[in-house]
Amino acid sequence: MNYVLLFLLAYCLGSIPTSVWVSKGFFGIDIREYGSGNAGATNTFRVLGPRWGSFVMICDSLKGFLAVKLATFLPEYANNEIIYLNIQLIFGMAAVLGHIFPIWANFRGGKGVATLFGIIIGISPWTALACSGVFLLVLYLTRFVSLSSILASLAFPLFILVIFNVDNHFYRVFAVAVALLVILTHQKNIGRIIRGGENKVPIFKNRDRRRQQRNSRSL
């Protein structure tokens, strides 16, 4: 019974629609009616700017982190590392399910990337750090949050299966499933990137402004 209640709590935690509440509470709009129509950190970056996009990303990541920590309320499994990790993953995926289909926002949520990242932070901090490095590098080079998320998610199973060589079959399946889920939920973004229609986030505006000024002077 405790397991079921904690699973439902993880789902409700993941259902907190941070971007929707922020957009409605501070801007009087529904973020899902603007930009890509997605209720996630990427669209918040695009529509409301880096400050609010960062806030939403942190909050959505915290949902995944707190969800896996709900396993601490099942101390009877604490001494079995494999079962305990599996329970953490199940609670984490409940939070992702809530983020994608939030009960508090008419089941219209985001893609779950930030919440997935929070799960990884809660379970494997070093793996999360490695994935963050991939994300930030791609973001710096391209300014595409979607592409950064996709490549970081593809790097995740590589880190789990090859570099860190985690000996947990459920975790390995989870890592591969994360990569497939992110690719599946970013199909439209992939299409826009190929067509050259994907929007870039204005993170490096000063750098781009200086580059444009240098180019104009050179002309």
C-alpha positions as CSV (number, residue, x, y, z in Angstrom):
1,M,0.0,0.0,0.0
2,N,2.8,2.4,0.9
3,Y,4.5,1.6,-2.5
4,V,1.3,2.5,-4.4
5,L,0.7,5.7,-2.4
6,L,4.3,6.8,-3.0
7,F,4.0,6.0,-6.7
8,L,0.9,8.2,-6.9
9,L,2.6,10.9,-5.0
10,A,5.5,10.8,-7.5
11,Y,3.0,11.2,-10.3
12,C,1.3,14.2,-8.6
13,L,4.7,15.7,-8.0
14,G,5.6,15.4,-11.6
15,S,2.3,16.8,-12.6
16,I,3.1,20.3,-11.1
17,P,3.0,22.4,-14.4
18,T,5.7,24.9,-13.5
19,S,5.8,26.6,-16.9
20,V,2.0,26.9,-17.1
21,W,1.7,28.4,-13.6
22,V,4.6,30.8,-14.2
23,S,3.2,32.0,-17.5
24,K,-0.3,32.4,-16.2
25,G,0.8,33.9,-12.8
26,F,3.4,36.4,-14.0
27,F,2.5,37.0,-17.6
28,G,-1.2,36.3,-17.9
29,I,-0.7,33.8,-20.8
30,D,-0.7,30.1,-21.2
31,I,2.7,29.0,-22.4
32,R,1.1,26.2,-24.3
33,E,-0.5,28.7,-26.7
34,Y,2.9,30.2,-27.7
35,G,6.1,29.1,-29.3
36,S,6.1,25.3,-29.8
37,G,3.0,24.9,-27.7
38,N,5.0,22.8,-25.2
39,A,4.8,23.2,-21.5
40,G,8.5,22.7,-20.8
41,A,11.7,24.6,-20.0
42,T,12.7,24.8,-23.7
43,N,9.6,26.6,-24.8
44,T,9.8,28.8,-21.7
45,F,13.3,29.8,-22.7
46,R,12.0,30.7,-26.1
47,V,8.9,32.6,-25.1
48,L,9.7,34.1,-21.6
49,G,13.5,34.3,-21.8
50,P,16.5,32.7,-20.1
51,R,15.6,33.8,-16.6
52,W,12.3,32.1,-16.5
53,G,13.5,29.3,-18.7
54,S,16.2,28.5,-16.1
55,F,13.7,28.7,-13.3
56,V,11.4,26.2,-14.9
57,M,14.2,23.9,-15.8
58,I,15.4,23.9,-12.2
59,C,11.9,23.3,-10.8
60,D,11.1,20.5,-13.4
61,S,14.5,18.8,-12.6
62,L,13.7,19.1,-8.9
63,K,10.5,17.1,-9.5
64,G,12.5,14.1,-10.8
65,F,15.0,14.4,-8.0
66,L,12.4,14.5,-5.2
67,A,10.5,11.6,-6.8
68,V,13.4,9.2,-6.6
69,K,14.1,10.3,-3.0
70,L,10.6,9.1,-2.1
71,A,12.2,5.6,-2.0
72,T,13.7,6.6,1.4
73,F,10.2,6.1,2.8
74,L,10.6,2.3,2.0
75,P,13.5,1.5,4.3
76,E,12.8,-2.2,4.1
77,Y,14.5,-2.1,0.7
78,A,17.4,0.1,1.6
79,N,19.8,-2.9,2.1
80,N,19.1,-4.3,-1.3
81,E,20.9,-2.0,-3.7
82,I,19.3,-3.4,-6.9
83,I,15.7,-3.4,-5.7
84,Y,16.2,0.1,-4.1
85,L,17.5,1.5,-7.4
86,N,14.7,-0.1,-9.3
87,I,12.1,1.5,-7.0
88,Q,13.8,4.9,-7.5
89,L,13.6,4.5,-11.2
90,I,9.9,3.5,-11.0
91,F,9.1,6.6,-8.9
92,G,11.1,8.7,-11.2
93,M,9.3,7.5,-14.2
94,A,6.0,8.2,-12.4
95,A,7.1,11.8,-12.1
96,V,8.0,11.9,-15.8
97,L,4.6,10.5,-16.7
98,G,3.1,13.3,-14.6
99,H,5.1,15.9,-16.3
100,I,4.1,14.7,-19.8
101,F,0.4,14.1,-18.7
102,P,-0.1,16.5,-15.7
103,I,-3.3,16.0,-13.8
104,W,-3.2,19.7,-12.7
105,A,-3.0,21.0,-16.3
106,N,-5.6,19.0,-18.3
107,F,-3.0,16.3,-19.1
108,R,-1.1,18.7,-21.5
109,G,2.5,18.9,-20.3
110,G,6.0,19.0,-21.5
111,K,8.5,16.4,-22.9
112,G,10.0,15.4,-19.6
113,V,13.7,16.1,-20.3
114,A,14.4,18.2,-17.3
115,T,12.5,15.8,-15.0
116,L,14.5,12.9,-16.5
117,F,17.6,14.9,-15.7
118,G,16.5,15.3,-12.1
119,I,16.1,11.5,-11.8
120,I,19.7,11.1,-13.0
121,I,21.0,13.7,-10.5
122,G,19.2,11.8,-7.7
123,I,20.6,8.4,-8.7
124,S,23.9,9.0,-10.5
125,P,25.3,12.5,-9.9
126,W,28.5,11.9,-11.9
127,T,26.5,10.6,-14.9
128,A,24.3,13.7,-14.6
129,L,27.4,15.9,-14.6
130,A,28.7,14.1,-17.7
131,C,25.4,14.6,-19.5
132,S,25.3,18.2,-18.5
133,G,28.7,18.7,-20.1
134,V,27.4,17.3,-23.4
135,F,24.3,19.5,-23.1
136,L,26.2,22.7,-22.4
137,L,28.8,22.1,-25.1
138,V,26.1,21.5,-27.8
139,L,24.1,24.4,-26.5
140,Y,27.2,26.7,-26.7
141,L,27.9,25.6,-30.2
142,T,24.4,25.6,-31.6
143,R,22.0,27.4,-29.2
144,F,19.5,24.7,-29.9
145,V,18.1,23.5,-26.6
146,S,16.3,20.6,-28.4
147,L,19.4,19.4,-30.1
148,S,21.4,19.7,-26.8
149,S,18.7,17.6,-25.1
150,I,18.7,15.0,-27.8
151,L,22.5,14.5,-27.8
152,A,22.8,14.5,-24.0
153,S,20.1,11.8,-23.9
154,L,21.9,9.8,-26.5
155,A,25.1,10.1,-24.4
156,F,23.3,8.9,-21.3
157,P,23.1,5.2,-22.3
158,L,26.7,5.4,-23.5
159,F,27.8,6.6,-20.1
160,I,25.8,3.9,-18.3
161,L,26.6,1.0,-20.6
162,V,30.2,1.7,-21.6
163,I,32.0,4.4,-19.5
164,F,30.5,3.8,-16.0
165,N,29.5,0.2,-16.8
166,V,26.6,0.1,-14.4
167,D,25.7,-3.5,-13.4
168,N,21.9,-3.1,-13.2
169,H,19.9,-4.4,-16.1
170,F,16.8,-2.3,-15.3
171,Y,18.9,0.8,-15.2
172,R,20.5,-0.1,-18.5
173,V,17.0,-0.5,-20.1
174,F,16.0,2.8,-18.5
175,A,19.0,4.6,-20.0
176,V,18.2,3.3,-23.5
177,A,14.5,4.0,-23.0
178,V,15.3,7.6,-22.0
179,A,17.2,8.2,-25.3
180,L,14.4,6.7,-27.3
181,L,11.8,8.7,-25.4
182,V,13.6,12.0,-26.0
183,I,14.0,11.3,-29.7
184,L,10.4,10.3,-30.0
185,T,9.2,13.5,-28.2
186,H,11.5,15.7,-30.3
187,Q,10.5,14.5,-33.7
188,K,9.1,17.9,-34.7
189,N,12.2,19.6,-33.4
190,I,14.4,17.3,-35.5
191,G,12.3,18.1,-38.5
192,R,12.7,21.8,-37.9
193,I,16.4,21.5,-37.4
194,I,16.8,19.6,-40.7
195,R,14.7,22.3,-42.5
196,G,16.5,25.1,-40.8
197,G,13.4,26.3,-39.0
198,E,14.2,25.5,-35.4
199,N,14.4,28.6,-33.2
200,K,17.6,29.3,-31.2
201,V,17.4,30.5,-27.6
202,P,18.8,34.0,-27.0
203,I,21.4,32.8,-24.4
204,F,24.5,34.4,-26.1
205,K,22.9,37.7,-27.2
206,N,26.0,39.8,-26.3
207,R,28.3,37.4,-28.0
208,D,26.2,37.4,-31.2
209,R,25.9,41.2,-31.0
210,R,29.7,41.6,-30.9
211,R,30.1,39.2,-33.7
212,Q,27.6,41.1,-35.9
213,Q,29.4,44.4,-35.1
214,R,32.7,42.8,-36.1
215,N,31.2,41.6,-39.3
216,S,29.7,44.9,-40.1
217,R,33.0,46.7,-39.5
218,S,34.8,44.2,-41.7
219,L,32.3,45.1,-44.5
